[in-house]
Amino acid sequence: MNYDLINQAPFLTAAGFDFGDGVGAYEGASHSRIEDVSDFGPEEAISADLDSLRPRSRHYVRNNAWAKNAVQQWVSAAVGTGITARWSTGDKNVNLLFEELWSEFIQECDFDEKLDFAGIQALVMGTVVNSGDCYVRRRVRPLEEDLAVPLQLQVIEPDFLAREKNEVLPSGGYIKNGKQYSKGGKLKYYHFHKYHPNESISFHDPEGTVKIRANDIIHVMKVERPGQSTGIPWVSSVLLRLSELDAYEDAELVRKKTAALFAAFIKEAQPTTNPMTPGVSIKTPNKTGKRSPLVQLKPGLMQRLGVGQEMQFSQPADVGTTYEPWLRFQLMAIAKGYGLSYEMLSGDLRGVSYSSIRAGLIDFRRLCEQVQHFMLKYQLCRKVSHWFCDIAFHANRLSVSDYELNRRKYRKIKWVMPRWDEVDPLKKLLADKGEVRSGFAPIKDKQQQRGHEQEDILENAGFFEVARKQGLSLDTDGSVTNNNGTEQRAMLEIANSE
């Protein structure tokens, strides 16, 4: 071993530095510092543990306030009141035609008739966080149902997927975890159970499955490894920590209950020994000749104890000052496992300044924007809009004759994400204004960050024009007032001359 025991430094050898027994250049690859672990492929790691991760994740969402709040925070941030569609075909009339039909469709698109499209987005997002996956099935409806567009969406829990189906097909294709692939590895079909496998239904057929074309299914999940086709609950990396925190809080609650009982004990003096009969003690009776009854503690109680008796109170050990810092540290780790900030998970805003909470929100919002664009927008909203356009055209709900020839043109959509609420709106407004005035950002980008399109803002011009014709001078009209609301008379004269 080429190691200097005095200076605790490795020797340089022809093969490189020798760090001693079991130690490599990377401590993370050493055998002495970190225990050996097994490696798995992207599907093998999930398949082995998914049946345990999903029910445990759902259990804690049902029974643990921290886990439930984590799911709610993600749904609120990523979906809010819904991701909205704005067509950009280049023709305002065509845009308006599609958007009016879309506004009717999203009100009646739920196959179960419980939610609108924004509600479906929220349901899908919550299911992905809690279960790892979510499926949406295209259900083409009969024209007799008189829907704006004969299309509805059925949200399906990932448990419906028949993951036990694994086989090689005579055609050269194969079925893996309930998904059927072609010989070249292209996904063709999904195999779903007819009924939820964990529901107690009298007519439940555990062997009954249905094969559905992949084109009729949307699979929403967070992709973390190349080749991954199954998602995992987002709590998986901190599930053990969440379980231990739950157990610790239960134990602490029991300790508090025990301490709150304020138990007391009556201690009697040692009995004297009868000199005439060794080993036989003499009992000290009270005045009535009977032993004193047990004392119950009551408010204002004055109890006379017998001769030789004294009262001792229990003094259970307190948890001290370590409980809250320890709990805070655990919640910080759980929050990071979910991708949230500590303040978002716990709601604890003590000692938070504008700068610190803004820094935390910036990191979270970058992550949330990734989820919005890569998962919700691309996997869910984009494909639903394609289904909508195709079926609306074939059902003669759109008077567009060249749709088949120019399908890409009519599918051009800008998805407007929910607006972020600012910690200090005035500071954000002044900062955005400074970026626009100095030429560092286009005003259109700042409008979209607030959930608006330029057309929405330009509607103000028509309103102010009508107001000026009626002789009204509004301090919200920048053409006639300055930032302080003072009238700019030169602008007023121009406006009145018009």
N, C-alpha and C positions, 0 to 999 in steps of 0.2 A: 504494500500500500504506500503510495507516494504522498505522504501527508506530514506536514511539519507540526508536531504535537505542541511545540512551544509557542509558535506564532499563529497556530490554528489557520494555516493557509495551505492550499493545494499546491503540489509540485507541477511544473510544466513538463509533460512527457512528449514523446514523438507523436502520440495519438491525440494529444490535447491535454487539457487539465484533468488531473485525477482528483476527484472530490472525496475519495474514500469509499468505504463499503456501502453499497446500496444507494449512493447519491449521484445523480446525474446533473448535467448542466442546467436543466429545468427542474426545480424542486417539485413542480406539479407532476413530473413524470417519475419521481423517485418512489421507492418502495418503503422507505423508512419513515417518510413524513405523511404520506397519504395512503390509506388502505386501497387494496386492489379492487377494481370495479369491473363489471362486464359491459361490453359494448353491444348495441343492438342496431339493426337497421331501422329506418323511419317507420315501418309498419309493425315490425316485430315488437318494438318497445311499447307501442300503444296497445296492440292486441293482447299482450300478456297481462296488462293491468287495467284495461279500460272498464272491465266489469266491476272492479272495486272502486275506481276513481269516480265514476259517474254517480253511483248511489251515495257515496260519502260527500261529494260536493253538494248534491241536492239536500242531503240531511242537514248540513250546516247552514245552507241558505234558508231552510225551513225553521231552524232552531237557534241560529246564532245571529245576533244583530249586526255584527261586523261583516260577516259574509253576505248577508242580505243587502246591507248598505253598499257593499262593493259592486254587486250586480246592478243595483239601482243607479249608482253613480255613473257606470259605463253606459247604461241605456239613456240616461238623461243627457250625458255629454255628447255621445255619438249620434243620437237620433233626435233628442229634444221633441219638438212638435212635428218632426218629419223632414226628410230630404225631398226637396221639390224639383220638378222638371221644368226646364225652359227650352223650347225648341229654337234652333238657330239654323233654319234652312236657307236663309237669305231672302225669304219672301215673308213680309209681315203678315199678310193675309193667310198664308199657309200655316205660319207659326200659330196664329190665333185659332185656326181651325183645329189643329192638333191639340192645343192646350185646352180648349173648351171641351173637347171630347174626353181628354185625359182627366179633367176636373170632375166629370160625371163618373168615369170609370173608377177612380180611386175611392169613391164613396160606396161602391157596391161590389168591390173586388174580392171580398172575403168569402170563401166557400162556406164557412161556418156562420157568416152573417153576424159577427160580433165586433169587427174592427174595420176601420178604413185602412188605406195603404200605409199611412204613418203608424197606425197601431200595429200593422203586420211587421213593419221595420223594427219597432220596439220589441215585439215578441220574438222575432228572429235574433236580435242582438242579445237579449237576455238569455235565450236558450243557448246560444253559442258560448257565452261567458260561463254559464252554469254547467252545460253538458259537453261542450267542445264542438258540436256540430248542430246544424239545423237544415232541414230539407223543405223545399217549397215545390209543390206539384202544380202543373198547369191543368186546369179543368175547363175544357171547352163546353159551354152550356148550350142547350137548345135555343133556337131563335124565339120559341114560344114564351120563354121566360121574360121577354121584353127588357133585357138589360141594355144599357147604353152600348156596351161592347160585350158580346157573348163569351166572356172570359172571366174566370175566377181563380183565386189562388188558395191552395190548401197547405197550411203549415203543418209539417210532420216532424214529430220528435225523432231523434236519431235511433231510439230503441227499436223503431219499426224495421230498420234495416236488418235483414236476415244474415248476420255476420257469421253464422255457423255454416253457411254454404261456401264450400271450397272444393273445387273439382277442375279437372282438365277435360275440355270438350273435344269430341271427335273432329271438329272443324279445325282444331289447332288453337282455338281460343281457350280461355279459362275463366273461372269464377273465383274471385278472391274477396273474402269478407263480405259476401253478398253483392259484389259488383262484377258484372260480366264484361270481359274485354275481348276484343278481336285478336286474331293471330298476331297482328302488328302492335298490340298493346293499347288500342284505342278503346275508351269506355263506350259501351253500347247500351247496356241495360242495368237497371237496379232491381234487386229482388227484395221486396218488402213483405212483412207479415200483414195479413189482412186485418188483424186486431193487435192492440198493444200487448206485447208478450207478458207484461207485468200487471195487467188488469185481470181481476177475478170476474170473468163473464161466463155465464152458463153455456153459451154457444161458442165459446172460444175454441178455435181449432189451432193448436200449437204448430201443426204441420202445414197449415194453409198459408201459402205465399202467392204473391202476384208479381209478374215481371213487367216493368214499366220502362219505356224507352228513355234513354239518357237525355234526349232533347226535350222531354216533358218534365224534367227535374232540375231544380236549382239546388246545388249543394253549397252552403255557406259555412266557411270555417277559416280559422287563422292558420296560414301555412308557415311553418317554422323550419322545415327541412325539405330539401329537394326529394321528390318522390313520395312525399307524405300525402295520403288520401283520406286520412281520418283525423279529426281534431281531438284535442284533449281539454278537459275543464281547466280554466285559467287559474284555478286555485291549486293545481297539482303540485307546484314547487313548494308551497307552504302549507299543504294540507296537514302534515304531521304537527307543525307548529301551531296551527289553529286548533287541532285536537288537544294538544297539551295545554294550551291557554284555556280552553274550555274546562278541562279537568281541574286546572289550578284555581280558576275562579269558583268552581263548585266547592272545592276544598276550603277556600277562603270564606265562602258564604257559610259553610257549616261551622267554621271556627267562630265567626261573628255571632251566629245564633247561639252557640254554646256560651260565649262570653256574655251575651245579653241576658242569659238566664240568671246571672248573679247568684250562683249557687252558694249555699252556706252549709257548714258541717258543725254538729254539736260534739264536742270532745269531752268525755267523762274521765275523771281521775282514775288511776289504777286501783282496782279493788284490793282491800286488805286481806291478809291470809288468816284463817282461823287457827290459832295455835293448838287447839284441842284436836283438830282434824287436819293434818297437813295435806296441802293440795286442794282444799275446799275453800273457795273464796266466800267472803261475807258481803252480801248485797246491801246497799244502802237504800232503804225504801224512802218514799216521800211520805207526807203526812197521811195520805189515804192508804198507804201500804201498796200502791200500784206504781209502776214505772211511769215516768213523764211521757206524755204523747209527743209525736213529732211536731215540730214548729213549722208553720207555713209563713213565709215572709209576705207581709202586707204593708201598704203605705201607712205610716204612723204607728206601726206595731210596737208595743212595749211588752216584752216577754220576760218573765222572771224564770231564770234557769235554776235547776236543782243544785244541791250541794255538790261541789266537785266538777260541775259542767262549765264549759266555756265555748264561745262561738268563734269559729274560724271561717273566713270567707275565701272562696276560690279566687285565684289571681292568674287567669290564663294569659300566656305570653302574647303580647301584641306583635303584629307583623312589622311594626316600625316604619321607618321612612323609605324603605327599599321597594315597597309594593308599587307605588305609582311610577317611578322611573323604569322599573322592570316591565310593567305593563306597557308603558309608552314605547320601549324598545321593541317589544314583541309586535305591537301594532304597526310600528314603522316597517318591520320586516314583512308582515302580512300585506301591508299596503303595496310595497314594492313587488311582491309576488303577483298581485293583481294588476300592477302597472299604474297604481294611483299614488297620490301624495298622502302623507300622514294626515294632513288636515282634512282632506276629502274623505278619508275612511272614518276618522274618529269624530270629526266636527269640532275638535279642540283648537280654538284660535287664540289661546292665551300666548302672549308674547310675540304674536305675529305682526310684522310691520308690512307696509305696502311693498317694499322692495323684496322681502323674503317670500311673501305669498305670490307675488308676481313671478318671481324666478321659478317657484315650484309649478305654477300654472303653465308657464311657457314650456317646460319639459313635458308636462302631461298633454298639452294641446298638440304638440308635435307628434306624440305617439297616437293621440286620438285621431288626428288628421290622416295618419297612415291607415288606421283601421277604417275610417270613413271611405277613403279613396280606394284602397286595395281590396277591401272586403265588402262593405255595404254597397258602395257605388258600382264597382266592377262586377262582383259576383251576383248581387241581388238586383239592384235597380236597373242596370244596363240590360240584363236579360229579360226582365219583366217588360221594359219598354219595347224590346224587340217583339215579344209575344203580342203586346198591345197593338203595335203598328200592323203586323201581319194579319191578325184576326180582324182588326177593324176594317182593313182594306177588303179582305175576302168576304166579310159580312156586309159589305156595301155601306159601312158607316162613315167612310171618307170619300169625298168626291175628288179623288186624285187619280187621274187616268194613267200616269206614267210611274206609278209606285214600283212595279216590278222591275222596270228598267233603271230607276234611280233610287233604289232602296237605301243605299248609304246616305244619300242626301236627306231623305226624310227621317232618318234615324239619328241625325245630328242633334244632340241634346246637351245642354249645360245643366249639371246637377248643382243646385244651390244648397249648401250645407246650412244647418241651423246656426244662428248668430251666437257668437260668444258674448256673454255679459262681462263687462269690464270691471275690474276692481275699483278703478277711479275713472269713470267715463270722461270727465273733463280733461284729465291729463292725456288720455288716449286720443281724444278729439284734437287737442292742440298738437300732439305729436304727428298725427296723420295729416293735419293741415300743413304743418311745417314740411313734411316729406313731399306733399303735392306741390306746394309753392316753390320749393327749391328744385323741383324736377327729378327727385329721387324715386318717385312712384307715380303711376298713372292714377287718376281719380277713379277710373273704372274698377281697379283692383280694391281700392278702399271701400267702394260701394258694395262690391260683392262680399267682402269680409263681414259686412253688416247684414247680409242676406238680401240685398237689393240688386236689381239690374238698372242699367242706365235709363231704360224706358220708364221705370217706376219713378225715378227722380225727376225726369223731364215732365212728368205729369204736373209737377208743381208750377211749371211755367204757365200752363193753361189756367190753373187756378188763380195765380197772381194777376194774370192779364184780366180775367173777369173781375177780380176785386178792384183793380185800378179803374176799370170802366165804371164801376159803381161808386167811385169816389172814396174807396177805402185805402188807407195807408197802413199796412201791417208791418210790424217790426221784424217779422220773419222773412220779409221780402228784401233780399240783399240788394236789389236794384234801386231801392228808394231809401233805405236806412243803412247805417253802418253797424258795426258790432255792438255799439252801445245803444242802439235804437234811435239815434239822432237822425232826423230827416236830412237827406242829401238833396238840397233844393234843385241843384242842376239836373239831377236825374229825374226829379219830380216834374220839372218843367218839360223835359223831353218826353216823359211818359204822358203828361197831359196834352202836349201838342199832338201826340199820335191819336 
